Amino acid sequence: MTATNKNKALHISLWVAQVVLALMFLMAGAMKSTQPVEELAKSMSWVNDFSAGMVKFIGVSELLGGIGLLLPAILRIKPILTPLAAMGLFTVMVFAFAYHVSKGEYGLLPINLVLGTIALFIAWGRYKKVPIQPKA
């Protein structure tokens, strides 16, 4: 495989990862930022450990992270924001991982690991390997 083909394959892989991760965080963020905390607590027991404001903050952060994975890259306006959004979502996953470990909720850790790894892959790829070039 030539270097050009490798870059093209990586570029496509990064776009797939960006879309998948963005959809995951857009759905999760929309749910956390719009549904009442009491309703969320039925399916997410961790919500009871935080204030309603913190749950909404997490939801809005996830929404903005999902938007940041796609919009700057698609529009090619400040595309450096895409790897920064990925790092922000990675940070959210680190905190979620730590929280679940502290509560002994080990069954939820694979989700945090997978999403965090995808976020790191996007940050690395879009920052170092195949960055999106801004509009001229």
C-alpha positions in Angstrom: 0.0 0.0 0.0 1.4 3.4 -0.9 1.6 6.3 1.5 -1.2 8.1 -0.4 -3.5 5.0 -0.1 -2.7 4.7 3.6 -3.6 8.3 4.1 -6.8 7.9 2.2 -7.8 4.8 4.2 -6.9 6.6 7.4 -8.9 9.7 6.3 -11.9 7.5 5.6 -11.5 5.6 8.9 -11.4 8.9 10.7 -14.5 10.2 9.1 -16.4 7.0 10.0 -15.1 7.3 13.6 -16.1 10.9 13.7 -19.7 10.3 12.5 -20.2 7.3 14.8 -18.8 9.0 17.9 -20.7 12.2 17.1 -24.0 10.3 16.8 -23.3 8.5 20.1 -22.6 11.8 21.9 -25.3 13.8 20.2 -27.9 11.2 21.2 -26.6 10.9 24.8 -26.2 14.6 25.2 -29.6 15.4 23.8 -31.1 12.9 26.3 -29.2 14.2 29.3 -29.8 17.9 28.5 -33.5 17.7 27.7 -35.1 14.9 29.8 -36.0 15.5 33.4 -33.4 14.1 35.8 -36.1 11.9 37.4 -36.8 10.3 34.1 -33.1 9.8 33.4 -32.6 8.2 36.8 -34.9 5.3 35.7 -32.3 4.1 33.2 -29.1 5.7 34.6 -28.6 5.3 38.3 -25.5 7.5 38.4 -27.8 10.5 37.8 -28.9 10.3 41.4 -25.3 11.1 42.6 -25.2 14.5 40.8 -27.2 17.7 40.9 -29.6 18.3 38.0 -27.4 21.2 36.9 -24.4 18.9 36.7 -26.3 16.3 34.6 -27.4 19.0 32.2 -23.8 20.3 32.0 -22.6 16.8 31.1 -25.4 16.6 28.5 -24.6 20.0 26.9 -20.8 19.1 27.0 -21.6 15.9 25.1 -23.8 17.7 22.6 -21.1 20.3 21.9 -18.5 17.7 21.6 -20.5 15.8 19.1 -21.1 18.9 17.1 -17.4 19.8 17.3 -16.4 16.4 15.9 -18.3 17.1 12.7 -19.1 20.8 12.0 -15.6 22.3 11.9 -14.3 19.5 9.7 -17.3 19.5 7.3 -17.3 23.3 6.9 -13.5 23.4 7.0 -13.8 26.5 9.2 -11.4 26.2 12.2 -11.0 22.4 11.7 -8.4 22.4 14.5 -11.5 22.3 16.7 -12.3 18.7 15.6 -9.3 17.1 17.5 -9.9 19.5 20.4 -13.5 18.3 20.6 -12.3 14.7 20.5 -9.9 15.4 23.4 -12.8 17.0 25.3 -14.9 13.9 24.8 -11.9 11.7 25.8 -11.7 13.7 29.0 -15.4 13.1 29.7 -14.8 9.4 29.2 -11.9 9.5 31.7 -14.1 11.1 34.3 -16.9 8.6 33.6 -14.4 5.7 33.8 -13.1 7.0 37.2 -16.6 7.5 38.5 -17.8 4.0 37.5 -14.6 2.4 39.1 -15.3 4.3 42.3 -18.8 3.0 42.4 -17.8 -0.6 41.5 -19.8 -0.4 38.2 -17.3 -2.5 36.2 -19.8 -3.6 33.6 -20.0 0.0 32.3 -16.2 0.4 31.8 -16.0 -1.2 28.4 -18.3 1.5 27.0 -16.1 4.2 28.4 -13.0 2.5 27.1 -14.3 2.1 23.6 -15.7 5.6 23.3 -12.5 7.1 24.9 -10.3 5.1 22.5 -12.3 6.2 19.5 -12.0 9.8 20.7 -8.2 9.5 21.1 -7.9 7.9 17.6 -9.8 10.9 16.1 -7.6 13.4 18.1 -4.4 11.7 17.0 -5.5 11.3 13.4 -6.9 14.8 12.9 -4.1 16.5 14.7 -1.0 14.5 13.5 -1.7 12.2 10.6 -4.4 13.6 8.3 -5.6 17.0 9.5 -8.5 18.7 7.8 -7.2 21.7 5.9 -9.1 25.0 6.5 -10.7 26.8 3.6 -8.4 29.0 1.7 
